[in-house]
């Protein structure tokens, strides 16, 4: 099975990227010989804004679309801005659309406050309704220190449950 951990923050000091790194480490210790794991940091894949036309031909759009299409399980880490997932992630989904079809997606959210914990639902609804993705029912949302044992435990749990779910559906 191909697993993708996707960090969508452009902030050099991103908490969501740290969360993605932790999940990647937890997954690495649970992989079978038939599994592969890829980590994509969107800072290294600048994308044009979706324009409904020429942007789809961009080399990075094509490359990321292929990586997403080949993956069975995607764990996406994103910052929460203005009570929603980031524009970088929205743009990526708009540009790679159908590559998300029939995937299993887990979510890692880093926010500046406690009141936007429902921000993941807009992303979940979009992916489920538009692309028939299956959303892992446990997501991690934090506005605090991701090194805290409680947060690390939740990240580990998300990694394990996502992998278990993907393996069960693969059979």
Secondary structure, DSSP 8 states (H G I E B T S, - for coil): -EEEEEE----TT-HHHHHHHHHHHHHHTT--TT-EEEEEEGGGS------SSGGGG-HHHHHHHHHHHH-SEEEEEEEEETTEE-HHHHHHHHHHGGGGTT-EEEEEEE-SSGGGTTHHHHHHHHHHHHH--EE-S--EEESS-TTSHHHHHHHHHHHHHHHHHHHHHH-
